[in-house]
Amino acid sequence: MMKMWNTHSLFTAAVAAFGILSFTSLQVFAAPIETANLTKRAPAWGFPYGSTKIRGVNLGGWLVLEPWITPSLFDGTGNSAIIDEWTFGQYQNYNTAHTKLVNHWNTFITYNDLAAIKAAGLNHVRLPIGYWAWDISRGEPYHQGQLPYLNQAISWCRTLGLKMIIDLHGAPGSQNGFDNSGQKKSYPLWHTSSDNIARTNAIIKTLASTYSSQTDVVTGIAPLNEPAGFFGNDVVAAARQFWYDSYGNIRYPYGTSQQGAIVEFISDAFQPLSYWNNFMPWQNGFEGVIMDTHYYGVFSQAEVSRSWDQQVQAACARGSQLTTSTLWTVVGEWSTAFTDCAKYLNGRGIGARYDGTYPGSTFVGSCAPWTGSGANFSATYKAFLRRFWEAQVTAFERGQGWIYWTWKAENADEWSYSAGLNYGWIPQNPTQRIYPNVCG
């Protein structure tokens, strides 16, 4: 969506380029600036957003460790206190930990994985990476070395014709307290510290300037995954300001008023999509902003208690919400799992709501039939997985599309796109339907 520059958007560009003010401060400027004969436009995106659906998959658990995706890496330490990537570095000998990480980086995602993603009719990968790949200047126990793998993946995507969204999945202090932010915490601290936020802004600026010349592949940057707005308005306020700051850093990567072609993917911060209506509107000069909402039906007692039909109905209902969003909206994470049974999904050493082993949960059923290897899934279960996949794809394509979580997992095939392809509940052609009227 390209809009002619107006006086407001020219000033917006100047603000972004020279750091005069934050974007939120623009509201106080009513007087126009003379911009006669200026008809600048944003450059063409590296992917035809708005006219072609995003169909993609996340490369989860590769450059940011997650215990449930690779439980062997954590179980292999013999130390139950190692529950995330922070403690993976903190509680192991440096060389021991580093050798394990390098082996994982070399083997978990390869060219063959990207080729299989392309062969499955997908057009995007979203690649999570942590801030520590760039900055461990405050003495964090993280290991570095991820950036050559990011660049290798970009090269593979270029060869194959895939687009990439680089996703900052972990920020200093943790933006959500999840183990997948790098450091599991009872309360996130990213938003409480100007140093944390400044370090994150510096990384986004580096990312944008580094890859602004590679928009044939790197079409988007997600500057912060899932800030935990459910903790309160202070988190949401920090996220809102960060989206403005990141807009300047991503959309104006050259230090001038010239726009780049990388799109900013902003998280809904666990707020209803309606909360974000009229946020960063194109009428005020904002171009190249996509809302990234995540949809899972497994992280509450009510959700894991749903019947299969109720899971399908809930997914279909999400589609109508996407159509009312004032921003282009993609479902940047979702899966075919209907339980939280995958080992360590709720954290290393923590059980599942579905079978009542999660603290405070109520037993719904046994986890045994619903997780592990797809070779053991019943025909009835696989038929449901296909129907659930189709319901979500159908619903999410009412918006800008979808990016599945995740490509592969060691022992949780209900979450694995590659396993779904292998065992047949995900079609090789993502437009194929067995249940064309699944959402009515």
N, C-alpha and C positions, 0 to 999 in steps of 0.2 A: 504494500500500500504506500504509494508515494504521493505526498502532498506538497503543493507549492509552498515555499517559504513565506511566512508572513513576518511582520515586524517583531512579533513576540518570539518567533522561533529563531530569528537572527540573533536576538539578544540572548536567548537560551544558549545558542552555540558559543557566543562569546563568554558567557558565564562558565560553560563547561570547559572551554579551552584554557581560560586564564584563571580559573579558580576564584573569581571575584566574590561569589556568594554561593550558598547552597541553592539547589533548584527550588526548594520550598519557599525561599525568600522572594522568588519572582512575583509572588502575588501582590506585593506592595507597589510594583511598578505599573502605573496606569498609562503614563505618557509614552506614545510610540516613538521609535527611533526612525529617522529617515532612511529608507531602504529602496529608494527609487531604482527601478530597472533590475533589481536583484531577483533572479528566478532560480536560485540554487535548489537542487533536489538531493535527497539521500541517494547514494549509489544503489544499484541493484543488489539485492541480497544474493548470497551464494546458493540459495534454494528458493524456489517460488512460493514462499510462505503466503498464505491467504488464498492460493488457488490450487495447490497440490497438498494432499494430506501427508502429514508426518506419520511414517510407520517405522518404528525403531525399537531398539532394545538397549538396555543398560549393560555396561561391562562392569557390573558390581563385583566387589570382593577382590579386585585385581590390584589396583594401586592404592586402595584403602582396604585394610583387612576387616572382615566381618566374621565373627566366630561361627555363625550359622552357615555361612557360605563355604568356609573351609575349616570345619571343626578339627580336622587332622592337624593343622598348624598349631592349634591351641592345645589340644589333648597331648600332642607330641612334646610339649614343654614339661609335662609332669608337674606343673605348678598351677593350682586352681585359682591363684590370685591374678593370673594373666588372663584378662577379660576383654582387652581391646588393644589397639596398636600402641598406645602409650605404655601400657604395662608390658607389652611384648618386648619393648626396648628396655624398659626400666628394670625388669626382674630377670633378664638373661645376660649372660656374657655377650659383649658387643659382637665379637666375631661369630659366635654361635647364632645369634639372632640375625645378623646380616647375611650370613650364608643361606639361612632358610628363606629370607626375604628375596634375595637375588634369584634363588632357584624358583621360587613362586612367581616372581615377575617374568622370568624367562619361559615358564611353562604353562601358566594358567590361561593366558590368552595369547594365541599365536596368529600368524597369517591365515592359517586354515580356519580358525574361528571366524575371522572377518569375511573370508570367502564364503563360508556357510551362511553367514548373515546376509550377504549380498544375494546368494543363490535362493534364499527364502523370500525374496521379493521386498526386503526392507531397504529403506533409504537413509536411515540415521542410526548412529550409535551415540549414546550419552556416556561420557567417561568420567566417573567420579575420581577426584584426586584431592589430597589434603594440603592445607596451607604449608605443612612442614616440608613439602617437596621444595619450597623456596626459602623458608625462614624458620630456623630453630635458634634464633639469636637470644632467646631468653632462657636457654639451657634446657629446653625440652628434650626428653629422652628418645624422640623419634629418630629413625634412620632416614637418610636421604639417598637419592639415586633413582627416583621415579621418572625424572624428566626425559632421559633418553628413551624410555618406553612409551611415554606420551608422544614423543616425536616419531618414533617408529610406527605407532598406531596411526598417526596422521599420514605417514607415507603409505602405509598399507591401504588406508581409506582412499587416498588419491589414486592408487593403482586400480582399485576396485570400483571407484565411482560412488563411494559412500560419503555422507556428510557427518560431521562430528559436532556435538555440543560438549564443551568442556565444563564440567560441573564441579565447583568448589564445594566439596562434601563435608569438609571439616575446617573450622575457623579457630583462631586462638581463643582459649577459654571455653570452647564448645558452645555452639549456638543452640543446642537442644538437649545436651546431656546424654544423647544416645551413644552406644558403643561405636556406631558407624560414623560418628563425628571425629573419631580418633580417641576420645577420652570420655568414658562413661562417668556421669556425675548425677547427683540427686537434683542439682539445680545448675542450669547453664550460666556461664559468666561472661560470654562474649559481649553481650549488650551492656555490661556494667562497667566497662573499661574503655576509655578513649584510646588507650594504647592498643588494645585488641582490635578495635575498629579501624584505627589508622594502619595497622599492619595488614589487615585484610584489604583495605582500599589500595595499599601499595601493591599487593599481589595482583589484584584485578587490573590495575593500571599496567603492570608488567605483562600480564597475560594478553591484554588487548593490544599493546604495542608490539609484542612478539608475533602475534598471529594475525594482525590486521592485513598482512600481505599474503595470507594463506586462506582467504575466504572461499577459495574453490573447494576446500574441505571444512575448515573451521567456520561454520556458519553462525554459531551461537555460543555465548558464554552464560552459564548460570552462576551468578556471583556468590550465592549462598544457598545451600540446600536446607530446606525445612527449619528455618528459625522457629523456635517453640513459642508461638504466640499464645498457646494455651496457658502459659505461665503468667500472662497478664499484659496490660497495656504498655508497660515499659519495653517489653520485648518487641511488640508490634510497632511501637513508635521508632525504636532503633532500626528495625527492618525497613520501615517506610523511608526513613532518611537514607539508609544504605542503598535502597533502590534508586533514589535520586543521584546519590554520589556515584554509584556504579554506572548509571546512564551516562554521566559525563565522561567517565573513564573508558567505557566500552564504545560508545557511539562516536566519541571524539578522541581517537587514539593518537593523533599526530601532534598534539600540543598547539593546534591551530583551530580555526573555525570550520575546517574541512571535516565532514562526516566520514566515518568508516562504514564498512558493509557488514559488520558483525552485529547480530541481534542480541538483545538482553532478555534472558529468561528469568523472570522474577517469581519467587515462591509465594503462594497464598498465605504462608505462615500459619496454617491451620485455621484460617478464618473462612467464613462462607464466601463464595465468589461474589455475592452481592455486596459484601463489605468493600470490595475493590472497584465497584462501579464508578466510572468517571475518574479513576486514578490514572495519572499520566496520559491524559487524552491527546489524541493527535491534533485536536483543534488548538491546543496550547503549544504545538510544535514538537510533541514527542513522536518519534518515529522508530520503528524497530523494537517494540516491546511486546513480549509474549508472556502471558500468565501461565505458570507451571503449577498445576494442581495434582495432588497424588491421591489415589483411590485404593484403599484396602478395606476389606470387610472382615478382618480377623483380630483387630486389636482392642476389642471390648467383649465383655461377657454377652451382651445383647447380640453382637454381630456373629460370634461363633455359635450362638444358639439358633441362628436362622436355618430354615430348611433350604435345600438346593433351589427350589423355586423362589424363595424369598431372596436368596443371594442374587439370582438372575434379575428379579424385579428391582432390587435396589440398584444394581448396576445400570439397568435401563433408565431408571429415574435420573441418574446422574447426567445422562445425555441432554435432557431438557434444560438442566441448569447451565450446561456449557453454552447453549444457544442464547442465553440472556446476558452473558458476560459482555461488558463493553470493551474488553481487550481480547485480542486473539488468545485462545486458551487451548493448551495441550495438556493431556494427562501424562505427565512425565515419569510416573511410576505407577504400576498396578501389577496384579498377577492373577493366576487362576487358582491360587490356594483359597480354600474356604474355611480352613482351620489354622490355628497358630501352633500346629503340632511339630513343625520342623525343629530338629534339635538345636537348641541355643537361639531360636528366633527371638525370644524375649530377653536374651542375655545368657552368657555362659553360666551354666549351673542353675538356670531358672527354668521351671517347667512351663506347661501350657494351660491356658484357660480351658481348652476343649476337654481335656481329661482330668481337670480339677487339680493339677499339680502346681499351678501358678498360685501364689499367695492370694487368698481371698476369693478364689474362683469357685465355680460350681460345676460339677461333672456333667458333661453333655454326652460323651461317648469315648470309646477307646481310640487312641491315635493310630494304632497299628495299621489299619487299612489305608490311611490317607496320606502318609508321608514315606520317604525312603525312595527306593528304586521303582521307576515306572514299570519295570518288568513284573512287579508284583501287584500292580493296580488291576482291579477287576474291569471287565468290559463295561459294566454299568457305570463305574467311576470314571473311566476314560470318556464315555459318552457324555457324562455331565461336564467334564473338563472342557470338551469341545463346545458344548452349548454355552458354558460360562465364558469361554474365550470369545465366541461369536457375539454374545450379548454385550460384552465390554467393548469390543472393537466397533460394533455397530453404534453403540451409544457414544463412544468417544470421537468417532468420525463425524458426529454432529458438530463437534468443535473442530480444532485444527489437526486432531489426530492423537497419536499415542506412542509411548515408549515403554516397553514392557520391562518389569524388574523380575528376573534378571536373565542374562544369557545362559549361565551355568552355575550349578552348585554341586558340591560333592555328594550330598546324600539327601536332597530335598527336591525330587523331580517335579513335584507339583508347582514349584517356583521357577523351573528351568525351561526357557524357550527352546533350547537345543534338545532337551529331553522330550518336550512336546512334539517337536518335529520328528524325532526319532521314533517315538511310540505312536504317533498318528493323531494325537488330539489337537495339534496345531497344524494347519494345512501349509504345504509348501508355497502356495499362492495365498497371500493374506486377504485377497478379495473373494476367495471361494467361500460359499455358504452351504451348509447342510440345513441350517435353521434360519432361512431368510426372514422369517417373521417373528424372530425370537423376542424382539422388543415391540411387537404389535404393528 
